[in-house]
Amino acid sequence: MAVTDDATSRSAADSFPTRTLPRPEVRDLPDPPKKYRRLIGPGIIAAGVGLSSGEFVLFPYIASQVGLIFVWAALVGLVTQYFLNLEIERYTLATGETALTGFSRYWRHWGLVFAILAYFANLWPGWATSSATLASYVFGGKPTFIAIGMLLAIGLILTLAPVVYVALERAQMLKVAAVILLFVIGAIVAVGADAWSDVPQIVTRPGIPYEQLGFATLLGALAFAGAGGGQNLVQSNWIRDKGFGMGSLVPRLVSPVTGQPEAKPSPGYIFEPTQQNLGRWKGWWKFANLEQLFTFVLITFLTIMFTSLLAYSTVYGRDDLTNGIAFVRTEGEVLAERVGSWFKFFFWIVGSFSLFGAALGIVDYTSRLAADVIKTSYKRDANESKVYAGLVWGLVGIGIIVLAAGFDQPLVLLIIAAVVGGFMMFLYSGLLVLINRRSLPAAIRVRGFRLGALVWAFLLFGTLSVLTFKDQLGKLLG
């Protein structure tokens, strides 16, 4: 129900800057969910998109070299991202706006900065290429051609689905289910008793094996466990499309071909800090915290722990392993010797599908961020669904050109991706403090240990950005 008291309306929205966007509309916060099941999804998408090369290659590779002593870092990284995701969600729950829109209220071009950085980080279609490589182990064929076909399939899925979020959610839920099935079967037939007995080392013998692996590899694994870069920011868009809080008042992103157009949104919303609205806020905030904890954090940590345990059980101590997709092939061959050829192919199929799901999510979030920025800050009369579709096919087209030109992990693009991801998180960790301290009503502003978590993230990703840049620059110049 809209608020009609003009004085109250002015006070409720007065803290929002209006240099670049109009003040939000004052509305009552919708009722929180009584049954959680129908709103569970954004955390699973975050876990599904985040389960990519880090979970299938980087952490298992570390376990193959030094054992389980560094798995603790995944939990530290995930907890850091848990608090980041919730502060991104805080702003959207309260306003229906994305965090990028909140940033853009203070400087019009903040959204554009992050959209460009996300594009730079994802210009090389690494996840599609890795997925295609694993598929070629099973079905044969040239990975380049398979990857091009996958990119075309991603473009079609994201632009023909009537509601984009629904298609993405179903794909990621299927992916997570496949990974869980791999866990169950692998735990029974592939992981030996000795490896299971060493699991307590995760907490009893934590270590930082920098001499063997280098700081950049270890810090990268810690910081980007689960998600990283622009993916965290798109939590705003995903919870809005799912109907969390004030996001339920904002139209969802639909296909320009098969979807039904919805009404244009207002610049944003905010609620009066009345007792009734604050009671509703507590319900939404509790649900958001639980949804992220038991989907994103739990699923991702269990995945990292299991894939690390599987690598530790099968290839620990071998000196012929590389930190790349070839590692997964070697691991599969050892699994075939240990369990049977059927498990090797099952392992590669699930890995390929998992990396395809990551590629699907990456193309979605990169295009979704950019479409939101264009619609909000530059072309308010534009059809966001059409802008999104154009950006999807633009990114798919760039990926195809890169692959068709014969580039194989172009060094410059990999360096950009490594540096940009950490730099983005460094920037928005600080900006989240700004929008969640200055724009929101005092009763729901970030404070206490959650504010401390943002400061920790700011320092962590700032340090990571500097160390990664120095490491990659040294390799380039060397």
C-alpha positions in Angstrom: 0.0 0.0 0.0 1.4 3.4 -1.0 2.2 5.9 1.7 0.2 9.1 1.4 1.7 11.3 4.1 4.0 13.8 2.2 6.1 14.7 5.2 6.7 11.0 6.0 7.4 10.3 2.3 10.1 13.0 2.2 11.8 11.9 5.3 11.8 8.2 4.3 13.5 9.0 0.9 15.5 12.0 2.0 18.8 10.2 2.4 18.9 9.0 -1.2 21.1 11.2 -3.5 19.1 12.7 -6.4 22.0 14.1 -8.6 21.7 11.2 -11.0 18.3 9.5 -10.3 15.0 10.6 -8.8 14.1 9.8 -5.2 12.6 6.3 -4.7 8.9 5.9 -4.1 7.8 5.2 -0.6 5.8 2.0 -0.2 5.2 -0.6 2.5 7.5 -3.5 2.5 5.7 -6.7 1.3 5.0 -9.5 3.8 7.9 -11.9 4.3 7.5 -15.5 3.2 5.8 -17.9 5.6 7.0 -20.9 3.6 10.6 -20.7 2.5 10.6 -23.4 -0.2 9.1 -21.4 -3.0 11.6 -18.6 -2.7 14.8 -20.7 -2.4 16.8 -20.3 -5.6 19.2 -17.3 -5.8 21.7 -18.9 -3.4 21.6 -22.1 -5.5 22.2 -20.1 -8.7 25.2 -18.4 -7.0 26.6 -21.8 -6.0 25.9 -23.4 -9.4 27.5 -20.5 -11.3 30.4 -20.4 -8.9 31.1 -24.2 -9.2 33.6 -24.0 -12.0 37.3 -24.3 -12.6 38.2 -23.3 -9.0 36.2 -26.2 -7.6 37.0 -28.8 -10.2 40.6 -27.8 -10.9 42.3 -25.3 -8.5 41.3 -26.7 -5.0 41.7 -30.3 -6.2 45.1 -29.4 -7.7 46.2 -27.8 -4.4 45.0 -31.0 -2.5 47.0 -33.1 -5.0 50.2 -31.2 -4.1 49.9 -30.5 -0.4 47.0 -32.6 0.9 44.0 -31.2 2.7 45.8 -28.6 4.8 44.5 -25.6 2.7 40.8 -26.6 2.4 40.1 -24.3 5.4 40.8 -21.3 3.2 37.7 -22.2 1.1 35.5 -21.7 4.2 37.2 -18.4 5.0 36.6 -17.2 1.4 33.0 -18.4 1.4 32.2 -16.7 4.7 33.7 -13.5 3.4 31.5 -13.8 0.3 28.5 -14.7 2.4 28.6 -11.3 4.1 29.3 -9.6 0.8 26.3 -11.2 -0.8 24.0 -10.3 2.1 25.1 -6.7 2.1 24.3 -6.6 -1.7 21.0 -8.2 -0.9 20.3 -5.8 2.0 20.1 -2.8 -0.4 17.9 -4.6 -2.9 15.6 -6.1 -0.2 15.0 -2.5 1.1 14.7 -0.7 -2.3 14.1 -3.0 -5.2 17.1 -1.4 -6.8 20.3 -3.3 -7.6 23.5 -2.5 -5.7 24.9 -1.0 -9.0 22.0 1.4 -9.1 22.7 2.3 -5.5 26.4 3.0 -6.4 25.2 5.1 -9.4 23.2 7.4 -7.2 26.5 8.7 -5.8 28.3 8.8 -9.2 26.4 8.2 -12.4 29.2 6.1 -14.0 29.9 3.6 -11.2 27.6 1.0 -12.8 29.3 1.5 -16.2 32.7 1.0 -14.5 31.6 -2.4 -13.1 29.9 -3.5 -16.3 33.0 -2.8 -18.3 35.2 -4.6 -15.8 32.9 -7.6 -15.9 33.1 -7.7 -19.7 36.9 -7.5 -19.6 37.0 -10.4 -17.0 34.9 -12.6 -19.2 36.1 -11.8 -22.8 37.8 -15.2 -23.1 35.2 -18.0 -22.9 37.3 -20.1 -20.6 34.5 -22.0 -18.9 32.9 -23.0 -22.2 36.3 -24.1 -23.5 37.0 -26.1 -20.4 33.6 -27.7 -20.6 34.1 -28.6 -24.3 37.5 -30.1 -23.5 36.0 -32.5 -20.9 33.2 -33.3 -23.4 35.8 -34.2 -26.0 37.4 -36.7 -23.6 34.0 -38.5 -23.5 32.6 -38.0 -27.0 35.6 -37.1 -29.1 35.7 -34.1 -31.4 37.6 -30.9 -31.5 37.1 -28.8 -28.3 37.0 -25.5 -30.3 34.0 -26.6 -32.4 32.2 -28.0 -29.3 32.8 -24.8 -27.4 31.4 -22.7 -30.3 28.3 -24.9 -30.3 28.0 -24.5 -26.5 28.2 -20.7 -26.8 25.4 -20.7 -29.4 23.3 -22.9 -27.1 23.9 -20.5 -24.3 22.7 -17.6 -26.5 19.5 -19.4 -27.4 18.7 -20.5 -23.9 19.1 -17.0 -22.4 17.2 -15.2 -25.2 14.3 -17.7 -25.8 13.4 -18.6 -22.3 10.1 -16.7 -21.4 11.5 -15.7 -18.0 15.3 -15.7 -18.0 15.7 -16.2 -14.2 13.5 -19.3 -14.3 15.6 -20.9 -17.0 18.8 -20.1 -15.2 17.5 -21.4 -11.9 16.4 -24.7 -13.4 19.7 -25.2 -15.1 21.7 -24.5 -12.0 19.5 -26.7 -9.8 20.0 -29.5 -12.3 23.7 -28.9 -12.2 23.8 -28.9 -8.4 21.8 -32.2 -8.4 24.3 -33.8 -10.8 27.2 -32.7 -8.6 25.6 -34.1 -5.5 25.0 -37.4 -7.3 28.7 -37.4 -8.1 29.4 -36.8 -4.4 27.3 -39.7 -3.3 28.7 -42.2 -5.8 32.3 -41.0 -5.4 32.1 -41.2 -1.6 31.1 -44.8 -1.9 33.3 -46.2 -4.7 36.2 -43.8 -5.2 37.4 -42.2 -1.9 39.5 -44.7 0.1 39.3 -45.2 3.8 42.7 -43.6 4.3 41.6 -40.4 2.7 38.4 -40.3 4.8 40.5 -40.7 8.0 42.6 -37.7 7.0 39.6 -35.3 6.7 40.1 -34.0 10.2 43.4 -32.5 8.9 41.3 -29.7 7.4 40.9 -28.3 10.9 43.7 -30.0 12.9 46.6 -29.2 10.5 45.7 -26.0 8.6 48.5 -24.5 6.7 49.6 -21.9 4.1 51.8 -23.8 1.7 53.2 -20.7 -0.1 56.6 -22.2 -0.7 55.2 -25.0 -2.8 52.4 -23.1 -4.7 53.1 -19.3 -4.3 51.0 -16.6 -2.7 49.0 -15.7 -5.8 47.6 -19.2 -6.2 46.7 -19.5 -2.6 45.1 -16.1 -2.2 43.2 -16.6 -5.4 41.8 -19.8 -4.1 40.9 -18.2 -0.8 39.2 -15.1 -2.2 37.4 -16.6 -5.2 36.1 -19.8 -3.6 32.5 -20.0 -4.8 32.0 -16.9 -6.8 34.0 -13.7 -7.2 34.2 -10.6 -9.3 30.9 -9.5 -10.8 29.0 -12.6 -9.9 28.4 -11.4 -6.3 26.9 -8.1 -7.6 24.3 -9.9 -9.6 22.7 -11.3 -6.4 20.7 -8.1 -6.5 19.2 -9.0 -9.9 18.6 -12.6 -9.0 16.7 -11.9 -5.7 14.8 -9.2 -7.4 13.6 -11.5 -10.2 12.7 -14.1 -7.5 10.6 -11.6 -5.7 12.5 -10.9 -2.5 11.4 -7.8 -0.5 10.9 -4.7 -2.5 12.2 -6.6 -5.5 8.7 -8.1 -5.9 7.6 -4.7 -7.1 10.1 -4.6 -10.0 9.4 -6.3 -13.4 11.4 -9.4 -14.2 13.7 -9.8 -17.1 11.9 -11.7 -19.9 12.7 -12.9 -23.4 12.1 -10.3 -26.1 10.9 -13.1 -28.3 8.8 -15.4 -26.1 8.2 -13.4 -22.9 5.3 -11.2 -21.9 6.3 -7.6 -21.4 5.7 -6.1 -18.0 5.1 -2.6 -16.7 8.0 -0.2 -16.4 9.5 0.1 -12.9 9.8 3.2 -10.8 13.4 4.4 -10.0 13.1 2.4 -6.8 11.3 2.1 -3.5 11.9 2.6 0.2 9.7 1.9 3.2 8.9 3.9 6.3 10.7 2.5 9.4 7.4 1.8 11.2 7.1 -1.0 13.6 5.0 -3.0 11.1 7.6 -2.5 8.3 10.5 -3.3 10.6 8.8 -6.5 11.7 8.5 -7.5 8.0 12.1 -6.5 7.4 13.2 -8.9 10.2 11.3 -11.7 8.4 12.9 -11.0 5.1 16.4 -10.5 6.6 16.2 -13.8 8.5 15.1 -15.6 5.3 17.9 -14.0 3.2 20.6 -15.1 5.7 19.3 -18.7 5.9 18.9 -19.0 2.1 22.5 -17.9 1.5 24.0 -20.0 4.3 22.2 -23.3 3.4 22.6 -23.0 -0.3 25.5 -20.9 -1.5 27.9 -21.5 1.4 27.0 -25.1 2.3 26.8 -26.4 -1.3 30.0 -24.7 -2.4 32.0 -25.8 0.7 30.9 -29.4 0.4 31.8 -29.4 -3.3 35.3 -28.0 -2.6 35.8 -30.4 0.2 34.7 -33.4 -1.8 36.6 -32.6 -5.0 39.7 -31.9 -2.9 39.2 -35.2 -1.1 38.7 -37.1 -4.4 42.0 -35.6 -5.8 43.8 -36.3 -2.5 42.6 -39.9 -2.6 43.6 -40.6 -6.2 46.5 -38.4 -7.3 48.2 -37.0 -4.2 51.9 -36.9 -4.5 52.2 -37.2 -8.3 54.6 -34.7 -9.8 53.3 -34.8 -13.4 50.1 -32.7 -12.7 49.4 -29.3 -14.0 47.0 -26.6 -12.6 44.7 -26.6 -15.6 42.0 -28.7 -17.3 44.5 -31.4 -18.1 44.6 -32.1 -14.4 41.0 -33.3 -14.6 41.9 -35.7 -17.4 44.7 -37.2 -15.4 42.4 -37.5 -12.4 39.8 -39.3 -14.5 42.3 -41.8 -15.8 43.4 -42.6 -12.3 39.8 -43.0 -11.3 39.3 -45.4 -14.1 42.1 -47.6 -12.8 40.8 -47.3 -9.3 37.0 -47.8 -9.9 36.4 -48.6 -13.6 36.1 -46.8 -16.9 32.4 -46.0 -16.2 33.3 -43.7 -13.3 35.9 -41.9 -15.4 33.3 -41.0 -18.0 30.7 -40.1 -15.3 33.2 -37.8 -13.7 34.1 -36.0 -16.9 30.4 -35.7 -18.0 29.4 -34.1 -14.6 32.5 -31.9 -14.8 31.6 -30.8 -18.4 28.0 -30.1 -17.5 29.1 -28.2 -14.4 31.5 -25.9 -16.4 28.7 -25.4 -19.0 26.4 -24.3 -16.3 29.1 -21.9 -15.1 29.4 -20.5 -18.6 25.7 -20.1 -18.9 25.6 -18.1 -15.6 28.6 -16.0 -16.5 27.1 -14.9 -19.8 23.9 -14.2 -18.0 25.3 -12.1 -15.2 27.7 -10.2 -17.4 24.9 -9.2 -19.8 22.4 -8.6 -16.9 24.7 -6.2 -15.1 25.4 -4.2 -18.3 21.7 -4.1 -19.3 20.7 -2.9 -15.8 23.3 -0.1 -16.0 22.2 1.0 -19.5 18.5 1.0 -18.5 19.0 2.8 -15.2 21.6 5.4 -15.9 21.7 6.1 -19.7 18.5 5.0 -21.6 15.6 4.9 -19.2 13.2 4.4 -22.1 15.0 1.4 -23.5 13.5 -2.1 -23.4 15.8 -3.9 -20.9 15.0 -7.3 -22.2 16.1 -6.3 -25.8 19.2 -4.7 -24.4 20.0 -7.8 -22.4 19.5 -10.1 -25.5 21.8 -7.9 -27.6 24.5 -8.0 -24.9 24.2 -11.8 -24.6 24.7 -12.3 -28.3 27.5 -9.7 -28.3 29.4 -11.7 -25.6 28.7 -15.0 -27.4 29.9 -13.4 -30.7 33.2 -12.2 -29.0 33.7 -15.7 -27.6 33.2 -17.3 -31.0 35.7 -14.9 -32.6 38.3 -15.5 -30.0 37.9 -19.3 -30.5 37.7 -19.2 -34.3 40.9 -17.1 -34.4 42.7 -19.9 -32.7 43.6 -18.2 -29.4 44.3 -20.8 -26.7 44.0 -19.2 -23.3 45.4 -15.8 -24.5 47.7 -14.6 -21.8 46.6 -11.0 -21.8 43.0 -11.9 -21.3 43.8 -14.3 -18.5 45.8 -11.6 -16.7 43.0 -9.2 -17.1 40.5 -11.7 -15.7 42.7 -12.5 -12.7 43.4 -8.8 -11.8 39.9 -7.4 -12.6 38.0 -9.9 -10.4 39.9 -9.0 -7.3 39.8 -5.3 -8.1 36.1 -5.3 -8.6 35.5 -6.9 -5.2 37.9 -4.4 -3.6 35.9 -1.5 -5.0 32.4 -2.7 -4.3 33.3 -3.8 -0.7 33.9 -0.2 0.0 30.9 1.1 -1.9 28.6 -1.3 -0.1 29.5 0.5 3.1 28.5 3.8 1.5 25.1 2.8 0.2 24.1 0.6 3.2 25.2 3.3 5.7 24.0 6.5 4.1 21.0 5.6 1.9 19.0 3.2 4.1 16.9 4.1 7.1 19.0 4.1 10.3 17.1 1.0 11.7 18.4 -1.3 8.9 21.8 0.1 8.1 24.9 -2.1 8.2 26.7 -2.0 11.5 28.6 -4.0 14.0 30.3 -7.2 12.9 28.7 -7.0 9.5 30.4 -3.7 8.9 33.6 -5.3 10.1 33.2 -8.0 7.6 33.0 -5.4 4.8 36.2 -3.8 6.0 37.8 -7.2 6.1 36.7 -7.9 2.5 37.9 -4.4 1.4 41.4 -5.1 2.8 41.5 -8.8 1.6 40.6 -8.0 -2.0 42.8 -4.9 -2.1 45.8 -7.0 -1.0 44.8 -9.8 -3.4 44.6 -7.3 -6.3 48.1 -5.9 -5.7 49.7 -9.4 -5.2 47.9 -10.9 -8.2 48.9 -7.9 -10.4 52.5 -8.2 -9.4 52.6 -11.9 -9.9 50.9 -11.8 -13.3 53.0 -8.8 -14.5 56.2 -10.7 -13.5 55.1 -13.7 -15.6 54.3 -11.4 -18.5 57.6 -9.6 -18.4 59.5 -12.7 -17.6 
